[in-house]
Amino acid sequence: MGARVHDEVQLTVSVVGCGRMGCAIAGEFVRRGCRVALYDHTEYTRNRALQTVRAFLYDHVSSGYLLRLDVEELIGRIVLVHSLSEALERAEIVIESIFEDLQVKKDLFNQMGEICKQRAISTDQVLLCSNTMTLSMSAITEDVCKEYRGVCIGMRFLHPVWFIDEVELTDCDYTRRNTSAN
């Protein structure tokens, strides 16, 4: 028996980083009914992202977890975007899934904070998440503009991401008390 493909919900998630983990996260969010924007700073990886997600989905069809007819519907919930700014445009949850380099992650979170600030995005309308496995959220977010530092949180997905209901949320010294409750 296949896993449940959830009806579409009104939640837009952006995944920044289109490697295997980012694509798995995107695929699981679309399976759960979300619309997903995928962004990677390299054109090659960004262009390969839909193929990667599609391959994951067909692997799940072969294993009996999904139905073949679900694959294209789920792919249809994904859009590739060509800039970080575009990735943040309508996203309510943004998940960073790039390699484990503190300075690169700090730079990315600083850019996201500045984009949110320039657009005057309400801190009640966006959650900036890191999928870091080893780095401190406080270290990643210490330089983020203070208006958005409080909406930053760690969101770790258990391997293999697919069909697992739990994620680990990690706050930091800057996270607002109600952020992880959202």
Backbone hydrogen bonds in HBPLUS format (Angstrom, degrees):
<---DONOR---> <-ACCEPTOR-->    atom                        ^
c    i                          cat <-CA-CA->   ^        H-A-AA   ^      H-
h    n   atom  resd res      DA  || num        DHA   H-A  angle D-A-AA Bond
n    s   type  num  typ     dist DA aas  dist angle  dist       angle   num
A0003-ALA N   A0065-TYR O   2.23 MM  62  4.97 163.5  1.26 143.0 145.2     1
A0006-HIS N   A0031-ARG O   2.87 MM  25  6.04 157.6  1.92 173.6 170.1     2
A0009-VAL N   A0033-GLY O   2.75 MM  24  5.21 162.9  1.78 133.8 133.2     3
A0035-ARG N   A0011-LEU O   3.10 MM  24  6.37 163.8  2.12 158.3 163.1     4
A0092-GLU N   A0012-THR O   2.88 MM  80  5.72 169.0  1.89 152.4 153.7     5
A0013-VAL N   A0035-ARG O   2.89 MM  22  6.26 165.0  1.92 160.9 163.9     6
A0037-ALA N   A0013-VAL O   2.84 MM  24  6.33 152.4  1.92 148.5 157.7     7
A0014-SER N   A0093-ILE O   2.84 MM  79  6.31 159.9  1.88 157.8 164.7     8
A0095-ILE N   A0014-SER O   2.77 MM  81  6.19 164.9  1.80 162.4 166.4     9
A0015-VAL N   A0037-ALA O   2.86 MM  22  6.30 157.7  1.91 165.4 172.7    10
A0039-TYR N   A0015-VAL O   2.96 MM  24  6.28 159.1  2.00 168.4 166.9    11
A0016-VAL N   A0095-ILE O   2.85 MM  79  6.11 164.9  1.88 151.6 156.4    12
A0097-SER N   A0016-VAL O   2.72 MM  81  5.79 166.0  1.74 167.3 162.6    13
A0017-GLY N   A0039-TYR O   2.69 MM  22  6.00 166.8  1.71 170.6 170.5    14
A0023-CYS N   A0019-GLY O   2.93 MM   4  6.07 161.2  1.97 155.7 161.0    15
A0024-ALA N   A0020-ARG O   2.93 MM   4  6.11 150.5  2.02 144.1 152.4    16
A0025-ILE N   A0021-MET O   2.88 MM   4  6.15 161.1  1.92 155.7 160.7    17
A0026-ALA N   A0022-GLY O   2.93 MM   4  6.14 162.4  1.96 146.8 151.9    18
A0027-GLY N   A0023-CYS O   2.87 MM   4  6.02 160.4  1.91 145.3 151.0    19
A0028-GLU N   A0024-ALA O   2.96 MM   4  6.17 156.6  2.01 149.1 154.7    20
A0029-PHE N   A0025-ILE O   2.99 MM   4  6.24 157.3  2.05 151.1 157.5    21
A0030-VAL N   A0026-ALA O   3.00 MM   4  6.30 158.0  2.05 153.1 158.7    22
A0031-ARG N   A0027-GLY O   2.99 MM   4  6.15 153.0  2.06 142.2 150.3    23
A0032-ARG N   A0028-GLU O   3.04 MM   4  6.23 138.3  2.22 138.6 149.2    24
A0032-ARG N   A0029-PHE O   3.18 MM   3  5.04 125.6  2.49  90.2 104.1    25
A0034-CYS N   A0029-PHE O   3.01 MM   5  5.49 156.1  2.07 152.9 145.2    26
A0033-GLY N   A0030-VAL O   2.97 MM   3  5.02 162.4  2.00 106.6 110.2    27
A0036-VAL N   A0077-ARG O   2.97 MM  41  6.30 165.2  1.99 154.6 158.6    28
A0079-VAL N   A0036-VAL O   2.90 MM  43  6.37 153.1  1.97 158.0 166.5    29
A0038-LEU N   A0079-VAL O   2.87 MM  41  6.27 159.2  1.91 156.1 162.8    30
A0081-VAL N   A0038-LEU O   2.93 MM  43  6.00 169.1  1.94 159.8 158.9    31
A0046-ARG N   A0042-THR O   3.02 MM   4  6.19 164.6  2.04 154.6 159.6    32
A0047-ASN N   A0043-GLU O   2.83 MM   4  5.95 162.6  1.86 153.6 158.0    33
A0048-ARG N   A0044-TYR O   3.07 MM   4  6.24 139.8  2.24 141.2 151.9    34
A0049-ALA N   A0045-THR O   3.12 MM   4  6.15 120.7  2.49 140.5 154.1    35
A0049-ALA N   A0046-ARG O   3.22 MM   3  5.24 149.3  2.32 100.0 109.0    36
A0052-THR N   A0048-ARG O   3.01 MM   4  6.31 152.9  2.09 153.0 161.6    37
A0053-VAL N   A0049-ALA O   2.93 MM   4  6.25 164.9  1.95 159.6 162.5    38
A0054-ARG N   A0050-LEU O   2.87 MM   4  5.96 164.3  1.90 146.8 152.0    39
A0055-ALA N   A0051-GLN O   2.89 MM   4  6.04 155.7  1.95 144.6 151.2    40
A0056-PHE N   A0052-THR O   2.98 MM   4  6.28 159.4  2.02 150.0 155.3    41
A0057-LEU N   A0053-VAL O   2.92 MM   4  6.23 163.7  1.95 155.6 159.7    42
A0058-TYR N   A0054-ARG O   2.91 MM   4  6.22 161.1  1.95 154.3 158.8    43
A0059-ASP N   A0055-ALA O   2.90 MM   4  6.13 145.9  2.02 145.9 155.7    44
A0059-ASP N   A0056-PHE O   3.12 MM   3  5.08 119.9  2.50  93.3 108.6    45
A0060-HIS N   A0056-PHE O   3.06 MM   4  6.44 146.8  2.17 146.4 155.4    46
A0060-HIS N   A0057-LEU O   3.05 MM   3  5.08 118.9  2.44  94.2 109.2    47
A0061-VAL N   A0057-LEU O   2.94 MM   4  6.34 137.7  2.13 140.7 153.5    48
A0062-SER N   A0058-TYR O   2.90 MM   4  6.16 162.1  1.93 148.6 152.2    49
A0063-SER N   A0059-ASP O   3.00 MM   4  6.26 140.6  2.16 138.0 149.0    50
A0065-TYR N   A0060-HIS O   2.76 MM   5  5.10 137.6  1.94 163.6 162.6    51
A0066-LEU N   A0060-HIS O   3.21 MM   6  5.53 150.3  2.31 112.1 112.0    52
A0064-GLY N   A0061-VAL O   2.96 MM   3  5.05 153.0  2.04 103.5 112.3    53
A0070-ASP N   A0067-LEU O   2.95 MM   3  5.44 153.1  2.02 114.3 122.8    54
A0071-VAL N   A0068-ARG O   3.19 MM   3  5.69 150.0  2.28 113.4 120.7    55
A0074-LEU N   A0070-ASP O   2.98 MM   4  6.19 161.0  2.02 159.1 164.3    56
A0075-ILE N   A0071-VAL O   2.93 MM   4  6.22 161.9  1.96 155.2 160.6    57
A0076-GLY N   A0072-GLU O   2.91 MM   4  6.00 145.9  2.03 139.5 148.5    58
A0077-ARG N   A0074-LEU O   3.01 MM   3  5.33 155.7  2.07 107.8 115.6    59
A0078-ILE N   A0075-ILE O   3.03 MM   3  5.48 163.3  2.06 118.1 121.3    60
A0087-ALA N   A0083-SER O   3.01 MM   4  6.32 147.7  2.11 142.9 152.3    61
A0088-LEU N   A0084-LEU O   3.09 MM   4  6.42 141.7  2.25 147.8 156.8    62
A0089-GLU N   A0086-GLU O   3.16 MM   3  4.97 150.7  2.25  97.5 106.4    63
A0127-LEU N   A0092-GLU O   2.85 MM  35  6.15 129.2  2.11 133.2 148.5    64
A0094-VAL N   A0127-LEU O   2.86 MM  33  6.16 165.1  1.88 174.0 174.2    65
A0129-CYS N   A0094-VAL O   2.70 MM  35  5.84 165.8  1.72 169.8 174.7    66
A0096-GLU N   A0129-CYS O   2.79 MM  33  6.02 166.6  1.81 144.9 148.9    67
A0131-ASN N   A0096-GLU O   2.91 MM  35  5.87 140.3  2.07 154.6 163.1    68
A0101-ASP N   A0099-PHE O   2.90 MM   2  5.91 122.3  2.24 114.5  98.6    69
A0105-LYS N   A0101-ASP O   2.96 MM   4  6.18 165.2  1.98 163.9 168.6    70
A0106-LYS N   A0102-LEU O   2.84 MM   4  6.03 161.2  1.87 154.4 160.3    71
A0107-ASP N   A0103-GLN O   2.89 MM   4  6.05 163.5  1.92 147.7 152.3    72
A0108-LEU N   A0104-VAL O   2.98 MM   4  6.20 157.7  2.04 145.3 151.4    73
A0109-PHE N   A0105-LYS O   2.92 MM   4  6.18 167.3  1.93 156.2 158.8    74
A0110-ASN N   A0106-LYS O   2.87 MM   4  6.06 155.1  1.93 151.4 158.9    75
A0111-GLN N   A0107-ASP O   2.93 MM   4  6.17 157.2  1.98 148.4 154.4    76
A0112-MET N   A0108-LEU O   2.89 MM   4  6.19 160.5  1.93 152.9 158.4    77
A0113-GLY N   A0109-PHE O   2.90 MM   4  6.06 161.2  1.94 146.8 151.9    78
A0114-GLU N   A0110-ASN O   2.97 MM   4  6.19 157.6  2.02 147.9 153.9    79
A0115-ILE N   A0111-GLN O   2.91 MM   4  6.15 157.6  1.96 152.4 158.5    80
A0116-CYS N   A0112-MET O   2.95 MM   4  6.17 165.0  1.98 152.7 156.7    81
A0117-LYS N   A0113-GLY O   2.92 MM   4  6.11 154.6  1.98 144.7 152.3    82
A0118-GLN N   A0114-GLU O   2.84 MM   4  6.04 164.9  1.86 152.4 156.0    83
A0119-ARG N   A0115-ILE O   3.05 MM   4  6.19 150.3  2.14 146.2 153.9    84
A0121-ILE N   A0116-CYS O   2.98 MM   5  5.18 165.8  2.01 150.4 152.9    85
A0120-ALA N   A0117-LYS O   3.03 MM   3  4.88 151.2  2.12  99.1 108.1    86
A0125-GLN N   A0122-SER O   2.91 MM   3  5.33 163.5  1.94 115.0 120.3    87
A0128-LEU N   A0151-VAL O   2.93 MM  23  5.96 155.8  1.98 145.9 152.7    88
A0153-ILE N   A0128-LEU O   2.95 MM  25  6.40 147.5  2.06 152.9 161.0    89
A0130-SER N   A0153-ILE O   2.98 MM  23  6.46 144.4  2.11 143.2 153.0    90
A0155-MET N   A0130-SER O   2.74 MM  25  5.74 170.3  1.74 154.0 155.8    91
A0140-ILE N   A0136-SER O   3.04 MM   4  6.37 157.0  2.10 149.0 155.5    92
A0141-THR N   A0137-MET O   2.95 MM   4  6.04 156.7  2.00 150.5 155.8    93
A0142-GLU N   A0138-SER O   2.98 MM   4  5.62 116.0  2.40 142.3 153.0    94
A0144-VAL N   A0141-THR O   3.10 MM   3  5.25 157.9  2.15 109.9 116.8    95
A0148-TYR N   A0145-CYS O   2.95 MM   3  5.86 145.0  2.07 128.9 136.0    96
A0149-ARG N   A0145-CYS O   3.12 MM   4  6.11 130.0  2.38 145.2 156.0    97
A0151-VAL N   A0148-TYR O   3.13 MM   3  5.52 161.4  2.16 112.2 117.8    98
A0152-CYS N   A0149-ARG O   3.36 MM   3  5.61 157.3  2.41 114.7 114.4    99
A0176-ARG N   A0150-GLY O   2.93 MM  26  4.71 174.0  1.94 122.7 123.2   100
A0154-GLY N   A0170-THR O   2.63 MM  16  4.50 172.7  1.64 151.0 150.1   101
A0170-THR N   A0154-GLY O   2.87 MM  16  4.50 156.3  1.92 124.1 129.0   102
A0156-ARG N   A0168-GLU O   2.80 MM  12  4.95 163.0  1.83 152.4 152.0   103
A0168-GLU N   A0156-ARG O   2.84 MM  12  4.95 163.0  1.87 147.4 150.3   104
A0161-VAL N   A0158-LEU O   2.62 MM   3  5.35 135.1  1.82 141.2 146.6   105
A0175-THR N   A0172-CYS O   3.17 MM   3  5.38 148.0  2.28 108.0 116.7   106
A0179-THR N   A0176-ARG O   3.13 MM   3  5.40 162.4  2.16 113.6 119.2   107
A0182-ASN N   A0179-THR O   3.21 MM   3  5.54 146.4  2.33 105.4 114.2   108
